[in-house]
Amino acid sequence: MSVSIDDWLHSSRGEALRAAEALLLREALEDCFGWEMLQIGLWGGERELIAGGRTRRQTVISGTHSRGADVVARLTQLPVASDSVDAVLLPHTLEFETDPDAVLREVDRVLTGEGKLLILGFRPLSLWGLRAAATRSGFPPGLRRLLREGRIRDWLGLLGYE
């Protein structure tokens, strides 16, 4: 029997991971303020990851019809005006998408010049990464790939990020 990512995220292990990530993000989000914040990709269906955002509005965009999503769209073609978003959170989104660099290019398009980008991901050389590598079907369920920090930094460097 195959477990969906949504089911896994609502298991005790998934809830513990989401709670730990939400706690870490609270501090990071203190520096993210302005009008609009996007969470691109669902990670549990709740808004716990962006709850600490200091923007006027927070919107969750998902690539699939799911509870918790405000907007359903292709993550490589966001229905958002260019240079209009103050902060973007990608909660493991790049690890589950088929074209992660296209998602980053689209995020770059919608972020303002001083916008903040926060990316959550599993490190390949960690216990989570080793578990994912040892599991044929991906761990957590649906995981396509683990991305090294250096690879993400290279992509962001090509887009002009510090």
C-alpha positions as CSV (number, residue, x, y, z in Angstrom):
1,M,0.0,0.0,0.0
2,S,1.4,3.4,-1.0
3,V,1.2,6.3,1.3
4,S,0.7,9.8,-0.1
5,I,2.8,12.8,0.9
6,D,-0.3,14.4,2.5
7,D,-0.9,11.3,4.6
8,W,2.8,11.1,5.6
9,L,2.8,14.8,6.6
10,H,-0.1,14.2,8.9
11,S,1.6,11.2,10.5
12,S,3.5,11.7,13.8
13,R,6.9,11.9,12.0
14,G,5.6,14.4,9.4
15,E,3.9,16.6,12.0
16,A,7.1,16.7,14.1
17,L,9.1,17.7,11.0
18,R,6.5,20.4,10.1
19,A,6.5,21.8,13.7
20,A,10.4,21.9,13.7
21,E,10.4,23.7,10.4
22,A,7.7,26.2,11.4
23,L,9.7,27.0,14.5
24,L,12.9,27.7,12.4
25,L,10.9,29.8,10.0
26,R,9.4,32.0,12.6
27,E,12.7,33.7,13.2
28,A,13.6,33.9,9.5
29,L,10.2,35.4,8.7
30,E,10.8,38.3,11.1
31,D,12.9,39.9,8.3
32,C,10.2,39.4,5.7
33,F,7.7,42.2,5.6
34,G,5.8,44.1,3.0
35,W,2.5,43.6,1.1
36,E,2.6,40.0,-0.3
37,M,4.1,36.7,0.7
38,L,3.7,33.5,-1.3
39,Q,4.2,29.9,-0.2
40,I,4.7,28.0,-3.4
41,G,3.9,24.3,-2.9
42,L,1.9,22.7,-0.1
43,W,3.6,21.2,2.9
44,G,0.9,19.7,5.1
45,G,-2.1,21.8,4.0
46,E,-2.0,24.2,6.9
47,R,-0.6,27.7,6.9
48,E,1.7,27.0,9.9
49,L,4.9,27.7,7.9
50,I,3.9,31.2,6.9
51,A,1.9,32.1,10.0
52,G,4.7,34.2,11.3
53,G,5.0,36.3,8.1
54,R,5.0,40.0,8.6
55,T,3.4,40.7,5.3
56,R,0.0,42.1,4.9
57,R,-1.2,39.1,2.9
58,Q,0.0,35.5,2.6
59,T,-1.1,33.3,-0.3
60,V,-0.5,29.5,-0.8
61,I,-0.1,28.4,-4.4
62,S,-0.2,24.7,-5.2
63,G,0.3,22.7,-8.3
64,T,-2.6,20.4,-7.4
65,H,-6.1,20.8,-6.1
66,S,-5.7,20.3,-2.3
67,R,-7.2,21.7,0.8
68,G,-5.1,24.6,2.1
69,A,-4.3,26.0,-1.3
70,D,-5.6,29.5,-2.1
71,V,-4.6,29.2,-5.8
72,V,-3.9,26.2,-8.0
73,A,-1.5,26.8,-10.9
74,R,1.5,25.5,-12.7
75,L,4.4,26.3,-10.5
76,T,6.5,27.2,-13.5
77,Q,3.8,29.7,-14.7
78,L,2.6,31.5,-11.7
79,P,-0.5,33.7,-12.2
80,V,1.2,36.6,-10.4
81,A,2.4,39.9,-11.8
82,S,6.2,40.4,-12.2
83,D,8.1,42.2,-9.4
84,S,5.0,42.1,-7.1
85,V,5.9,39.8,-4.2
86,D,8.0,40.7,-1.2
87,A,8.8,37.2,0.1
88,V,8.5,33.6,-1.3
89,L,8.7,30.4,0.7
90,L,9.5,27.1,-1.1
91,P,8.8,24.3,1.4
92,H,10.6,21.3,-0.2
93,T,9.0,22.4,-3.5
94,L,12.1,22.0,-5.5
95,E,12.6,18.4,-4.3
96,F,9.1,17.4,-5.5
97,E,8.9,19.3,-8.8
98,T,10.0,17.9,-12.2
99,D,11.7,21.1,-13.3
100,P,13.1,22.8,-10.1
101,D,15.2,25.4,-12.0
102,A,12.2,26.6,-13.9
103,V,10.3,27.1,-10.6
104,L,13.3,29.2,-9.4
105,R,13.2,31.3,-12.6
106,E,9.5,31.9,-12.1
107,V,10.0,32.9,-8.4
108,D,12.7,35.3,-9.6
109,R,10.2,36.8,-12.0
110,V,7.6,37.6,-9.3
111,L,9.9,38.7,-6.5
112,T,10.6,42.4,-6.1
113,G,14.2,43.6,-6.3
114,E,14.6,43.5,-2.5
115,G,12.4,40.4,-2.1
116,K,13.3,37.5,0.2
117,L,13.5,33.9,-0.9
118,L,13.3,31.1,1.7
119,I,14.0,27.5,0.6
120,L,13.4,24.4,2.7
121,G,15.0,21.2,1.7
122,F,16.6,18.0,3.0
123,R,20.4,17.8,2.9
124,P,21.6,14.7,0.9
125,L,24.2,13.9,3.5
126,S,22.0,13.8,6.5
127,L,19.9,11.1,8.2
128,W,16.9,12.3,6.1
129,G,18.9,12.2,3.0
130,L,20.3,8.8,3.7
131,R,16.8,7.5,4.4
132,A,15.6,9.0,1.1
133,A,18.5,7.4,-0.8
134,A,17.8,4.0,0.7
135,T,14.1,4.0,-0.1
136,R,13.2,3.0,-3.7
137,S,9.9,4.9,-3.7
138,G,11.3,8.1,-2.2
139,F,11.1,9.3,1.4
140,P,9.0,11.2,2.2
141,P,6.6,9.7,-0.4
142,G,6.8,11.4,-3.8
143,L,10.3,12.9,-3.3
144,R,11.9,13.1,-6.7
145,R,15.4,14.2,-5.8
146,L,17.5,15.7,-3.1
147,L,19.3,18.8,-4.1
148,R,22.7,19.8,-2.8
149,E,23.0,23.3,-1.3
150,G,25.8,24.0,-3.8
151,R,23.5,23.2,-6.8
152,I,20.8,25.5,-5.5
153,R,23.4,28.2,-4.8
154,D,24.6,27.8,-8.4
155,W,21.1,28.3,-9.8
156,L,20.5,31.3,-7.6
157,G,23.9,32.8,-8.6
158,L,22.9,32.5,-12.2
159,L,19.8,34.5,-11.4
160,G,21.8,37.2,-9.6
161,Y,21.1,36.3,-5.9
162,E,23.6,36.7,-3.1
